[in-house]
Amino acid sequence: MRRIAIFPGSFDPFTIGHENIVLRAVDLFDEIIIGIGYNAQKQDFYPVDKRIEWVDYLFNDEPKVSVAKYQGLTVDFAKELNAGYILRGIRTAADFEYERAIAQVNKAMTTIESVFLLTTPEHTPVNSSIVRDIIRHNGDASQFIPEKIRLKMGEYKR
C-alpha cells in the first residue's frame, strides 16, 4: 500500500520551515500532497491560487510532492486522496498540544494517522503570521521564504 501523506495548511506564505518539513519527510512517504486550505479564521494575504502556483514551482523537481487546494475538514480531504497520513510540523510545546488534540479527534473519526516532525532549531521562530507581518510593513522577510518562492512573490503585485 502506498504511503500517501497530506501536509495541510494555509501557507500564507510558505516559509523555509514548511519547506524543511517537506524535504525531511519526502523519504518517509511515497507521495506528499501539500494541501493549501481555506482558513475561515484568517484573512488571506496572498490569493490561494498564487500560493499553489508558488509552492508547485518550489517543488517542481520533486516528483513525490504535489500541491492541491481544499475546503472543509482536513480528514475529508485526506480520505478523498486516499492519504493515510497527515504530516504536521511542531515548533513549540504549544504547537504540540494543539496538534495532539486535532490528531486524536481525527484518529477517532478515521483511520488516518498524524505524523509530527519537529522543526529544526533554526526554524523554530519562523511562522507565516510573523513573516506576513514583516511583509505587510515593508520589512525584509527574504531570509524566511524559500528563494524560488521569494522570486515569484517579487513578480506579484499585491
DSSP file (Angstrom, degrees, kcal/mol; ACC not computed):
  #  RESIDUE AA STRUCTURE BP1 BP2  ACC     N-H-->O    O-->H-N    N-H-->O    O-->H-N    TCO  KAPPA ALPHA  PHI   PSI    X-CA   Y-CA   Z-CA
    1    1 A M              0   0    0      0, 0.0     2,-0.1     0, 0.0     0, 0.0   0.000 360.0 360.0 360.0 133.9    0.0    0.0    0.0
    2    2 A R        -     0   0    0      1,-0.1     2,-1.0    28,-0.0    82,-0.2  -0.428 360.0-131.2 -68.6 137.9    1.3    3.4   -1.0
    3    3 A R        +     0   0    0     -2,-0.1    27,-2.1    80,-0.1    28,-1.7  -0.797  34.0 178.2 -91.8  99.7    2.2    5.7    1.9
    4    4 A I  E     -a   31   0A   0     -2,-1.0    81,-1.5    78,-0.3    80,-1.3  -0.906   3.8-175.1-108.4 128.2    0.4    9.0    1.0
    5    5 A A  E     -ab  32  85A   0     26,-2.6    28,-3.0    -2,-0.5     2,-0.4  -0.921  14.6-148.9-119.9 146.0    0.6   12.0    3.3
    6    6 A I  E     -ab  33  86A   0     79,-2.2    81,-3.3    -2,-0.4    28,-0.2  -0.921   2.3-157.4-108.3 144.0   -1.0   15.3    3.1
    7    7 A F  E     -a   34   0A   0     26,-2.6    28,-1.2    -2,-0.4     2,-0.2  -0.879  24.6-165.8-117.2  93.5    0.7   18.4    4.6
    8    8 A P  E     +a   35   0A   0      0, 0.0     2,-0.3     0, 0.0    28,-0.2  -0.500  25.6 112.6 -89.3 151.0   -2.2   20.8    5.2
    9    9 A G  E     -a   36   0A   0     26,-2.0    28,-2.3    -2,-0.2    -2,-0.1  -0.935  67.9-104.3 171.9 173.4   -2.1   24.5    6.0
   10   10 A S        -     0   0    0     -2,-0.3     4,-0.1    26,-0.2    -1,-0.1   0.763  41.6-164.4 -87.0 -28.0   -2.9   27.9    4.7
   11   11 A F    >   -     0   0    0      1,-0.2     3,-0.6     2,-0.1    -2,-0.0   0.900  10.3-176.7  47.1  54.0    0.8   28.5    3.9
   12   12 A D  T 3  S+     0   0    0      1,-0.6    -1,-0.2    33,-0.0   120,-0.1  -0.671  85.1   2.3-118.5  74.0    0.2   32.2    3.6
   13   13 A P  T 3  S-     0   0    0      0, 0.0    -1,-0.6     0, 0.0     2,-0.4   0.529  93.7-128.1 -98.0 171.7    3.1   32.5    2.8
   14   14 A F    <   -     0   0    0     -3,-0.6     2,-0.2    -2,-0.1   135,-0.0  -0.653  36.8-158.1 -74.3 127.3    5.0   29.1    2.6
   15   15 A T     >  -     0   0    0     -2,-0.4     4,-2.3   130,-0.2   130,-0.3  -0.474  33.1-101.5-107.5 174.4    8.2   29.5    4.7
   16   16 A I  H  > S+     0   0    0    128,-2.2     4,-2.2     1,-0.2   129,-0.1   0.790 122.6  58.8 -64.5 -27.2   11.6   27.9    4.9
   17   17 A G  H  > S+     0   0    0    127,-0.4     4,-1.9     2,-0.2    -1,-0.2   0.917 106.2  46.3 -66.8 -43.4   10.2   26.0    7.9
   18   18 A H  H  > S+     0   0    0      2,-0.2     4,-2.2     1,-0.2    -2,-0.2   0.933 112.5  50.8 -62.0 -46.1    7.5   24.5    5.8
   19   19 A E  H  X S+     0   0    0     -4,-2.3     4,-2.7     1,-0.2     5,-0.2   0.912 108.1  53.0 -57.8 -43.6   10.0   23.6    3.1
   20   20 A N  H  X S+     0   0    0     -4,-2.2     4,-2.0     1,-0.2    -1,-0.2   0.888 107.4  50.9 -60.8 -41.9   12.2   22.0    5.6
   21   21 A I  H  X S+     0   0    0     -4,-1.9     4,-1.7     2,-0.2    -1,-0.2   0.937 112.4  46.4 -62.0 -47.0    9.4   19.7    6.9
   22   22 A V  H  X S+     0   0    0     -4,-2.2     4,-1.4     1,-0.2    -2,-0.2   0.933 112.4  49.7 -62.5 -46.8    8.5   18.6    3.4
   23   23 A L  H  < S+     0   0    0     -4,-2.7     4,-0.3     1,-0.2    -1,-0.2   0.858 113.2  46.4 -63.4 -35.2   12.1   17.9    2.4
   24   24 A R  H  < S+     0   0    0     -4,-2.0     3,-0.3    -5,-0.2    -1,-0.2   0.779 115.4  46.9 -76.0 -26.4   12.7   15.9    5.5
   25   25 A A  H >X S+     0   0    0     -4,-1.7     3,-1.8    -5,-0.2     4,-1.0   0.630  86.3  88.1 -88.8 -14.9    9.5   13.9    5.1
   26   26 A V  T 3< S+     0   0    0     -4,-1.4     3,-0.3     1,-0.3    -1,-0.2   0.806  88.9  49.8 -60.6 -30.2    9.9   13.1    1.4
   27   27 A D  T 34 S+     0   0    0     -4,-0.3    -1,-0.3    -3,-0.3    -2,-0.1   0.621 105.2  59.4 -81.2 -12.3   11.9    9.9    2.2
   28   28 A L  T <4 S+     0   0    0     -3,-1.8     2,-0.3    -4,-0.1    -2,-0.2   0.710 108.2  42.8 -85.8 -21.2    9.2    8.8    4.7
   29   29 A F     <  -     0   0    0     -4,-1.0   -25,-0.2    -3,-0.3     3,-0.1  -0.855  67.3-136.3-127.9 157.3    6.3    8.7    2.2
   30   30 A D  S    S+     0   0    0    -27,-2.1     2,-0.3     1,-0.3   -26,-0.2   0.769  97.3   9.7 -77.6 -28.0    5.7    7.6   -1.4
   31   31 A E  E     -a    4   0A   0    -28,-1.7   -26,-2.6     2,-0.0     2,-0.5  -0.983  61.2-161.9-153.6 138.8    3.8   10.8   -2.0
   32   32 A I  E     -ac   5  65A   0     32,-3.2    34,-2.3    -2,-0.3     2,-0.6  -0.993   7.8-164.2-122.8 125.0    3.3   14.1   -0.2
   33   33 A I  E     -ac   6  66A   0    -28,-3.0   -26,-2.6    -2,-0.5     2,-0.8  -0.939  13.1-145.8-109.1 115.2    0.4   16.3   -1.2
   34   34 A I  E     -ac   7  67A   0     32,-3.2    34,-2.4    -2,-0.6     2,-0.8  -0.722  17.8-155.4 -80.9 112.0    0.7   19.9    0.2
   35   35 A G  E     -ac   8  68A   0    -28,-1.2   -26,-2.0    -2,-0.8     2,-0.9  -0.810   5.8-160.8 -96.4 111.5   -2.9   20.8    0.9
   36   36 A I  E     -ac   9  69A   0     32,-3.1    34,-1.7    -2,-0.8   -26,-0.2  -0.816  22.7-173.8 -94.1 109.9   -3.5   24.5    0.8
   37   37 A G  E     - c   0  70A   0    -28,-2.3     2,-0.5    -2,-0.9    34,-0.2  -0.544  28.7-108.8-105.1 165.6   -6.7   25.1    2.6
   38   38 A Y        -     0   0    0     32,-1.1     2,-0.7    -2,-0.2    34,-0.3  -0.809  26.9-156.1 -89.8 129.1   -9.0   27.9    3.4
   39   39 A N    >   -     0   0    0     -2,-0.5     3,-1.9     3,-0.2     5,-0.0  -0.926   4.6-160.6-109.8 110.5   -8.9   29.0    7.0
   40   40 A A  T 3  S+     0   0    0     -2,-0.7    -1,-0.1     1,-0.3    -2,-0.0   0.715  91.2  57.7 -62.8 -21.0  -12.2   30.8    7.9
   41   41 A Q  T 3  S+     0   0    0     -3,-0.1     2,-0.4     2,-0.0    -1,-0.3   0.488 102.7  63.5 -89.1  -2.6  -10.4   32.4   10.9
   42   42 A K  S <  S-     0   0    0     -3,-1.9     2,-0.5     0, 0.0    -3,-0.2  -0.941  75.3-133.8-123.8 144.2   -7.8   34.1    8.8
   43   43 A Q        -     0   0    0     -2,-0.4    -3,-0.1     1,-0.0    -2,-0.0  -0.839  38.1-109.6 -92.1 129.3   -8.0   36.7    6.1
   44   44 A D        -     0   0    0     -2,-0.5    -1,-0.0     1,-0.2    -6,-0.0  -0.307  30.1-175.5 -60.0 135.7   -5.9   35.7    3.0
   45   45 A F  S    S+     0   0    0      1,-0.4    -1,-0.2   -33,-0.0   -33,-0.0   0.817  80.5  26.2 -93.5 -47.9   -2.8   37.8    2.5
   46   46 A Y  S    S-     0   0    0      1,-0.0    -1,-0.4     2,-0.0     5,-0.0  -0.917 100.6 -99.4-111.8 144.1   -1.9   36.2   -0.8
   47   47 A P    >>  -     0   0    0      0, 0.0     4,-2.1     0, 0.0     3,-0.6  -0.300  28.8-122.1 -61.3 144.5   -4.6   34.6   -3.1
   48   48 A V  H 3> S+     0   0    0      1,-0.2     4,-2.5     2,-0.2     5,-0.2   0.889 111.7  56.0 -54.6 -43.2   -4.8   30.8   -2.7
   49   49 A D  H 3> S+     0   0    0      1,-0.2     4,-2.1     2,-0.2    -1,-0.2   0.853 107.3  49.0 -62.7 -34.1   -4.1   30.3   -6.4
   50   50 A K  H <> S+     0   0    0     -3,-0.6     4,-2.8     2,-0.2    -1,-0.2   0.913 109.8  51.4 -69.2 -42.7   -0.8   32.2   -6.1
   51   51 A R  H  X S+     0   0    0     -4,-2.1     4,-2.5     2,-0.2     5,-0.3   0.909 111.0  48.5 -60.8 -41.2    0.2   30.2   -3.1
   52   52 A I  H  X S+     0   0    0     -4,-2.5     4,-2.7     2,-0.2     5,-0.2   0.941 111.8  49.3 -62.8 -47.3   -0.5   27.0   -5.1
   53   53 A E  H  X S+     0   0    0     -4,-2.1     4,-2.2    -5,-0.2    -2,-0.2   0.924 113.6  46.2 -57.5 -46.6    1.5   28.2   -8.0
   54   54 A W  H  X S+     0   0    0     -4,-2.8     4,-2.2     2,-0.2    -2,-0.2   0.915 114.5  45.1 -66.5 -44.7    4.5   29.2   -5.9
   55   55 A V  H  X S+     0   0    0     -4,-2.5     4,-1.8     2,-0.2    -1,-0.2   0.895 112.6  52.1 -68.5 -39.1    4.6   26.0   -3.9
   56   56 A D  H  < S+     0   0    0     -4,-2.7    -1,-0.2    -5,-0.3    -2,-0.2   0.918 110.6  48.7 -60.5 -43.3    4.2   23.9   -7.0
   57   57 A Y  H >< S+     0   0    0     -4,-2.2     3,-1.2    -5,-0.2    -2,-0.2   0.887 107.2  56.2 -62.7 -40.5    7.1   25.8   -8.6
   58   58 A L  H 3< S+     0   0    0     -4,-2.2     3,-0.3     1,-0.2    -1,-0.2   0.891 117.8  32.9 -58.7 -41.5    9.2   25.3   -5.5
   59   59 A F  T >< S+     0   0    0     -4,-1.8     3,-2.1     1,-0.2     6,-0.3   0.108  79.3 118.4-105.4  21.3    8.8   21.5   -5.7
   60   60 A N  T <  S+     0   0    0     -3,-1.2    -1,-0.2     1,-0.3    -2,-0.1   0.709  78.3  51.4 -64.4 -17.4    8.7   21.1   -9.5
   61   61 A D  T 3  S+     0   0    0     -3,-0.3    -1,-0.3    -4,-0.2    -2,-0.1   0.388  94.7  79.9 -95.6   2.4   11.8   19.0   -9.4
   62   62 A E    X   -     0   0    0     -3,-2.1     3,-1.9     3,-0.1    -1,-0.1  -0.875  60.1-169.5-113.5  99.8   10.5   16.6   -6.7
   63   63 A P  T 3  S+     0   0    0      0, 0.0    -1,-0.1     0, 0.0    -3,-0.0   0.690  83.3  61.2 -64.8 -18.4    8.1   14.1   -8.3
   64   64 A K  T 3  S+     0   0    0    -33,-0.1   -32,-3.2   -35,-0.0     2,-0.4   0.533  95.5  73.9 -84.6  -4.8    6.9   12.8   -4.9
   65   65 A V  E <   +c   32   0A   0     -3,-1.9     2,-0.3    -6,-0.3   -32,-0.2  -0.925  54.9 163.2-116.1 132.0    5.5   16.2   -3.9
   66   66 A S  E     -c   33   0A   0    -34,-2.3   -32,-3.2    -2,-0.4     2,-0.4  -0.868  25.2-132.7-135.6 172.3    2.3   17.8   -5.4
   67   67 A V  E     +c   34   0A   0     -2,-0.3     2,-0.3   -34,-0.2   -32,-0.2  -0.976  24.9 164.6-131.8 140.7    0.0   20.7   -4.4
   68   68 A A  E     -c   35   0A   0    -34,-2.4   -32,-3.1    -2,-0.4     2,-0.3  -0.981  27.1-129.1-148.1 156.9   -3.8   20.9   -4.2
   69   69 A K  E     +c   36   0A   0     -2,-0.3     2,-0.3   -34,-0.2   -32,-0.2  -0.783  28.9 175.6-106.2 156.6   -6.3   23.2   -2.6
   70   70 A Y  E     -c   37   0A   0    -34,-1.7   -32,-1.1    -2,-0.3     2,-0.3  -0.988  20.4-152.8-153.2 161.1   -9.2   22.2   -0.4
   71   71 A Q        +     0   0    0     -2,-0.3     2,-0.2   -34,-0.2   -32,-0.1  -0.923  61.2  25.4-127.9 157.1  -12.0   23.4    1.7
   72   72 A G  S    S+     0   0    0     -2,-0.3     2,-0.1   -34,-0.3   -34,-0.1  -0.513 104.5   0.2  93.3-159.6  -13.6   21.7    4.7
   73   73 A L     >  -     0   0    0     -2,-0.2     4,-1.8     1,-0.1     3,-0.2  -0.425  56.7-137.2 -72.3 138.3  -12.2   19.1    7.1
   74   74 A T  H  > S+     0   0    0      1,-0.2     4,-2.6     2,-0.2     5,-0.2   0.875 104.9  56.1 -61.6 -38.6   -8.7   18.0    6.6
   75   75 A V  H  > S+     0   0    0      1,-0.2     4,-2.6     2,-0.2    -1,-0.2   0.859 105.4  51.8 -65.4 -33.4   -9.6   14.4    7.2
   76   76 A D  H  > S+     0   0    0      2,-0.2     4,-2.4    -3,-0.2    -1,-0.2   0.909 110.1  48.8 -67.1 -40.6  -12.2   14.5    4.4
   77   77 A F  H  X S+     0   0    0     -4,-1.8     4,-1.4     2,-0.2    -2,-0.2   0.918 111.6  49.9 -61.5 -44.4   -9.5   15.9    2.1
   78   78 A A  H  <>S+     0   0    0     -4,-2.6     5,-2.9     1,-0.2     3,-0.4   0.925 111.3  47.9 -61.6 -45.9   -7.2   13.1    3.1
   79   79 A K  H ><5S+     0   0    0     -4,-2.6     3,-1.5     1,-0.2    -1,-0.2   0.905 107.3  56.6 -61.9 -41.3   -9.8   10.4    2.5
   80   80 A E  H 3<5S+     0   0    0     -4,-2.4    -1,-0.2     1,-0.3    -2,-0.2   0.827 113.5  40.5 -58.3 -33.4  -10.6   11.9   -0.9
   81   81 A L  T 3<5S-     0   0    0     -4,-1.4    -1,-0.3    -3,-0.4    -2,-0.2   0.309 112.6-117.3 -98.4   7.0   -6.9   11.5   -1.8
   82   82 A N  T < 5 +     0   0    0     -3,-1.5     2,-0.4    -4,-0.3   -78,-0.3   0.817  58.3 161.3  58.2  32.3   -6.5    8.1   -0.2
   83   83 A A      < -     0   0    0     -5,-2.9    -1,-0.2    -6,-0.2   -78,-0.2  -0.706  28.9-169.9 -85.0 131.4   -4.0    9.6    2.2
   84   84 A G        +     0   0    0    -80,-1.3    29,-2.5    -2,-0.4     2,-0.4   0.464  67.4  53.1 -96.0  -3.0   -3.3    7.5    5.3
   85   85 A Y  E     -bd   5 113A   0    -81,-1.5   -79,-2.2    27,-0.2     2,-0.5  -0.973  58.6-154.3-138.4 146.7   -1.2   10.2    7.0
   86   86 A I  E     -bd   6 114A   0     27,-2.4    29,-3.1    -2,-0.4     2,-0.4  -0.990  22.4-150.5-116.5 121.2   -1.4   13.9    7.9
   87   87 A L  E     + d   0 115A   0    -81,-3.3     2,-0.3    -2,-0.5    29,-0.2  -0.777  20.2 173.7 -94.8 132.1    2.0   15.5    8.2
   88   88 A R  E     - d   0 116A   0     27,-2.6    29,-2.4    -2,-0.4     2,-0.4  -0.995  25.4-134.8-138.7 145.4    2.5   18.3   10.6
   89   89 A G  E     - d   0 117A   0     -2,-0.3     2,-0.5    27,-0.2    29,-0.2  -0.800  16.3-153.0 -96.5 141.1    5.5   20.3   11.8
   90   90 A I  E     + d   0 118A   0     27,-2.6    29,-2.5    -2,-0.4     3,-0.1  -0.964  22.6 165.4-118.3 120.4    5.9   21.0   15.5
   91   91 A R        +     0   0    0     -2,-0.5     2,-0.2     1,-0.2    -1,-0.1   0.819  64.8   9.6 -97.7 -40.8    7.8   24.2   16.6
   92   92 A T  S  > S-     0   0    0      1,-0.1     4,-2.1    26,-0.0    -1,-0.2  -0.796  77.4 -98.9-137.2 171.8    6.8   24.5   20.3
   93   93 A A  H  > S+     0   0    0     -2,-0.2     4,-2.3     1,-0.2     5,-0.2   0.868 123.5  55.6 -62.1 -36.0    5.1   22.8   23.2
   94   94 A A  H  > S+     0   0    0      2,-0.2     4,-2.1     1,-0.2    -1,-0.2   0.911 106.0  50.8 -63.8 -41.8    2.0   24.9   22.4
   95   95 A D  H  > S+     0   0    0      1,-0.2     4,-3.1     2,-0.2     5,-0.3   0.923 109.1  52.5 -57.8 -44.3    2.0   23.6   18.8
   96   96 A F  H  X S+     0   0    0     -4,-2.1     4,-3.0     1,-0.2     5,-0.2   0.932 108.7  48.1 -60.3 -47.0    2.2   20.1   20.2
   97   97 A E  H  X S+     0   0    0     -4,-2.3     4,-1.7     2,-0.2    -1,-0.2   0.915 115.3  45.3 -61.4 -42.9   -0.8   20.4   22.5
   98   98 A Y  H  X S+     0   0    0     -4,-2.1     4,-1.7     2,-0.2    -2,-0.2   0.948 117.3  43.2 -63.6 -50.6   -2.9   22.0   19.7
   99   99 A E  H  X S+     0   0    0     -4,-3.1     4,-2.9     1,-0.2    -2,-0.2   0.851 109.7  57.5 -67.8 -35.6   -1.8   19.4   17.1
  100  100 A R  H  X S+     0   0    0     -4,-3.0     4,-2.4    -5,-0.3    -1,-0.2   0.929 106.3  49.1 -60.6 -45.6   -2.2   16.5   19.5
  101  101 A A  H  X S+     0   0    0     -4,-1.7     4,-1.9    -5,-0.2    -1,-0.2   0.920 113.5  45.9 -61.6 -44.5   -5.8   17.4   20.2
  102  102 A I  H  X S+     0   0    0     -4,-1.7     4,-2.9     1,-0.2    -1,-0.2   0.924 112.1  51.6 -63.8 -44.3   -6.6   17.6   16.5
  103  103 A A  H  X S+     0   0    0     -4,-2.9     4,-2.5     1,-0.2    -2,-0.2   0.889 109.0  50.4 -61.1 -40.1   -4.8   14.4   15.7
  104  104 A Q  H  X S+     0   0    0     -4,-2.4     4,-1.8     2,-0.2    -1,-0.2   0.892 112.6  45.8 -67.8 -38.8   -6.7   12.5   18.4
  105  105 A V  H  X S+     0   0    0     -4,-1.9     4,-1.6     2,-0.2    -2,-0.2   0.926 112.8  50.8 -68.0 -44.1  -10.0   13.7   17.1
  106  106 A N  H  X S+     0   0    0     -4,-2.9     4,-1.7     1,-0.2     6,-0.3   0.908 110.7  49.3 -58.1 -42.5   -9.0   12.9   13.5
  107  107 A K  H  < S+     0   0    0     -4,-2.5    -1,-0.2     1,-0.2    -2,-0.2   0.864 108.2  53.3 -66.5 -36.5   -8.0    9.4   14.6
  108  108 A A  H  < S+     0   0    0     -4,-1.8    -1,-0.2     1,-0.2    -2,-0.2   0.819 114.9  42.1 -66.5 -29.8  -11.3    8.9   16.4
  109  109 A M  H  < S+     0   0    0     -4,-1.6     2,-0.2    -3,-0.1    -2,-0.2   0.718 129.0   3.1 -88.1 -23.0  -13.1    9.9   13.2
  110  110 A T  S  < S-     0   0    0     -4,-1.7   -35,-0.0     2,-0.2     0, 0.0  -0.736  73.6-102.3-145.9-173.3  -11.0    7.9   10.7
  111  111 A T  S    S+     0   0    0     -2,-0.2     2,-0.3     2,-0.1    -4,-0.1   0.259  75.5 127.6-101.0   8.8   -8.0    5.5   10.4
  112  112 A I        -     0   0    0     -6,-0.3     2,-0.3   -27,-0.1   -27,-0.2  -0.496  49.6-146.4 -74.9 129.6   -5.7    8.4    9.4
  113  113 A E  E     -d   85   0A   0    -29,-2.5   -27,-2.4    -2,-0.3     2,-0.4  -0.704   5.4-137.4 -93.1 145.0   -2.5    8.7   11.4
  114  114 A S  E     -d   86   0A   0     -2,-0.3     2,-0.5   -29,-0.2   -27,-0.2  -0.878  14.6-160.8-100.4 135.9   -0.9   12.1   12.2
  115  115 A V  E     -d   87   0A   0    -29,-3.1   -27,-2.6    -2,-0.4     2,-0.5  -0.975   5.7-159.0-119.5 123.3    2.9   12.2   11.8
  116  116 A F  E     -d   88   0A   0     -2,-0.5     2,-0.5   -29,-0.2   -27,-0.2  -0.871   6.3-169.1-106.6 131.9    4.7   15.1   13.6
  117  117 A L  E     -d   89   0A   0    -29,-2.4   -27,-2.6    -2,-0.5     2,-0.3  -0.975  23.1-128.1-114.6 132.8    8.2   16.3   12.7
  118  118 A L  E     -d   90   0A   0     -2,-0.5   -27,-0.2   -29,-0.2   -29,-0.0  -0.568  28.5-115.3 -74.7 139.4   10.0   18.7   15.0
  119  119 A T        -     0   0    0    -29,-2.5    -1,-0.1    -2,-0.3     5,-0.1  -0.358  33.8-101.2 -68.1 155.1   11.3   21.8   13.3
  120  120 A T    >>  -     0   0    0      1,-0.1     3,-2.1  -103,-0.1     4,-0.8  -0.502  37.6-108.2 -73.0 150.8   15.0   22.2   13.2
  121  121 A P  G >4 S+     0   0    0      0, 0.0     3,-0.9     0, 0.0    -1,-0.1   0.840 117.4  55.9 -52.4 -38.9   16.2   24.7   15.9
  122  122 A E  G 34 S+     0   0    0      1,-0.2  -105,-0.1     2,-0.1     4,-0.1   0.701 110.7  45.8 -69.9 -16.4   17.0   27.4   13.4
  123  123 A H  G X4 S+     0   0    0     -3,-2.1     3,-1.3     1,-0.1    -1,-0.2   0.477  83.3  97.7-101.6  -3.6   13.4   27.3   12.0
  124  124 A T  T << S+     0   0    0     -3,-0.9    -2,-0.1    -4,-0.8    -1,-0.1   0.871  85.1  45.2 -55.7 -42.4   11.6   27.3   15.3
  125  125 A P  T 3  S+     0   0    0      0, 0.0     2,-0.5     0, 0.0    -1,-0.3   0.614  92.1 100.9 -79.3  -7.2   10.8   31.0   15.5
  126  126 A V    <   +     0   0    0     -3,-1.3     2,-0.3     4,-0.1  -111,-0.1  -0.643  42.6 152.5 -84.5 122.0    9.6   31.2   11.8
  127  127 A N     >  -     0   0    0     -2,-0.5     4,-2.3     1,-0.1     3,-0.3  -0.986  52.8-114.2-143.8 157.8    5.9   31.2   11.2
  128  128 A S  H  > S+     0   0    0     -2,-0.3     4,-3.1     1,-0.2     5,-0.2   0.840 112.0  57.9 -59.6 -36.6    3.7   32.5    8.5
  129  129 A S  H  > S+     0   0    0      2,-0.2     4,-2.0     1,-0.2    -1,-0.2   0.923 110.1  42.9 -61.9 -44.1    2.0   35.1   10.7
  130  130 A I  H  > S+     0   0    0     -3,-0.3     4,-2.2     2,-0.2    -2,-0.2   0.927 115.7  48.6 -67.3 -44.5    5.3   36.7   11.6
  131  131 A V  H  X S+     0   0    0     -4,-2.3     4,-2.4     1,-0.2    -2,-0.2   0.916 110.9  51.2 -62.1 -43.3    6.5   36.6    8.0
  132  132 A R  H  X S+     0   0    0     -4,-3.1     4,-2.9     1,-0.2    -1,-0.2   0.902 109.3  50.8 -59.0 -42.3    3.3   38.1    6.8
  133  133 A D  H  X S+     0   0    0     -4,-2.0     4,-1.5    -5,-0.2    -1,-0.2   0.885 108.7  51.2 -65.5 -39.4    3.5   40.9    9.3
  134  134 A I  H  <>S+     0   0    0     -4,-2.2     5,-3.3     2,-0.2     3,-0.2   0.943 114.3  43.8 -61.3 -47.2    7.1   41.7    8.2
  135  135 A I  H ><5S+     0   0    0     -4,-2.4     3,-2.1     1,-0.2    -2,-0.2   0.916 109.0  56.9 -64.5 -43.9    6.0   41.8    4.5
  136  136 A R  H 3<5S+     0   0    0     -4,-2.9    -1,-0.2     1,-0.3    -2,-0.2   0.822 110.2  45.5 -57.5 -32.3    2.8   43.9    5.4
  137  137 A H  T 3<5S-     0   0    0     -4,-1.5    -1,-0.3    -3,-0.2    -2,-0.2   0.065 121.0-106.4-102.7  23.8    5.0   46.5    7.0
  138  138 A N  T < 5S+     0   0    0     -3,-2.1    -3,-0.2     1,-0.2    -2,-0.1   0.756  71.0 146.3  60.5  28.7    7.6   46.6    4.1
  139  139 A G      < -     0   0    0     -5,-3.3     2,-0.9    -6,-0.2    -1,-0.2  -0.374  59.1 -96.5 -85.6 173.3   10.2   44.7    6.1
  140  140 A D        +     0   0    0      1,-0.1     3,-0.3    -2,-0.1    -5,-0.1  -0.807  47.5 161.4 -96.2 102.5   12.7   42.3    4.6
  141  141 A A    >   +     0   0    0     -2,-0.9     3,-2.2     1,-0.2     4,-0.4   0.208  37.9 116.1-100.6  12.8   11.4   38.7    5.1
  142  142 A S  G >   +     0   0    0      1,-0.3     3,-1.1     2,-0.2    -1,-0.2   0.807  68.0  59.0 -57.8 -34.4   13.7   37.2    2.5
  143  143 A Q  G 3  S+     0   0    0     -3,-0.3    -1,-0.3     1,-0.2    -2,-0.1   0.635 106.2  50.3 -71.1 -10.9   15.6   35.0    4.9
  144  144 A F  G <  S+     0   0    0     -3,-2.2  -128,-2.2     2,-0.1  -127,-0.4   0.420 100.7  69.9-105.5  -0.9   12.3   33.3    5.9
  145  145 A I  S <  S-     0   0    0     -3,-1.1  -130,-0.2    -4,-0.4     5,-0.1  -0.959  91.0-104.0-122.6 133.9   11.0   32.4    2.5
  146  146 A P    >>  -     0   0    0      0, 0.0     4,-2.8     0, 0.0     3,-0.5  -0.269  34.1-120.9 -55.0 141.0   12.4   29.8    0.0
  147  147 A E  H 3> S+     0   0    0      1,-0.3     4,-2.4     2,-0.2     5,-0.2   0.867 110.1  53.9 -55.7 -42.9   14.3   31.6   -2.7
  148  148 A K  H 3> S+     0   0    0      1,-0.2     4,-1.4     2,-0.2    -1,-0.3   0.886 113.9  42.8 -62.3 -37.2   12.2   30.2   -5.6
  149  149 A I  H <> S+     0   0    0     -3,-0.5     4,-3.0     2,-0.2     5,-0.2   0.901 110.0  56.7 -73.1 -41.0    9.0   31.5   -3.9
  150  150 A R  H  X S+     0   0    0     -4,-2.8     4,-1.8     1,-0.2    -2,-0.2   0.896 106.4  50.3 -57.1 -41.5   10.6   34.8   -3.0
  151  151 A L  H  X S+     0   0    0     -4,-2.4     4,-0.8     1,-0.2    -1,-0.2   0.908 112.3  46.3 -64.2 -41.9   11.4   35.4   -6.7
  152  152 A K  H >X S+     0   0    0     -4,-1.4     4,-0.8     1,-0.2     3,-0.7   0.883 109.7  54.2 -68.0 -38.5    7.8   34.6   -7.7
  153  153 A M  H >< S+     0   0    0     -4,-3.0     3,-0.7     1,-0.2    -1,-0.2   0.864 102.3  58.8 -63.0 -34.8    6.5   36.8   -4.9
  154  154 A G  H 3< S+     0   0    0     -4,-1.8    -1,-0.2     1,-0.2    -2,-0.2   0.778 103.5  51.9 -65.7 -25.9    8.6   39.7   -6.2
  155  155 A E  H << S+     0   0    0     -4,-0.8     2,-0.4    -3,-0.7    -1,-0.2   0.670  96.2  85.4 -80.6 -18.2    6.8   39.4   -9.6
  156  156 A Y    <<  -     0   0    0     -4,-0.8     2,-0.6    -3,-0.7  -106,-0.0  -0.701  67.4-151.3 -91.4 131.9    3.4   39.6   -7.9
  157  157 A K              0   0    0     -2,-0.4    -3,-0.1     1,-0.1    -2,-0.0  -0.903 360.0 360.0-104.4 117.9    1.9   43.0   -7.1
  158  158 A R              0   0    0     -2,-0.6    -1,-0.1  -112,-0.0    -2,-0.0   0.463 360.0 360.0 -75.7 360.0   -0.5   43.0   -4.2
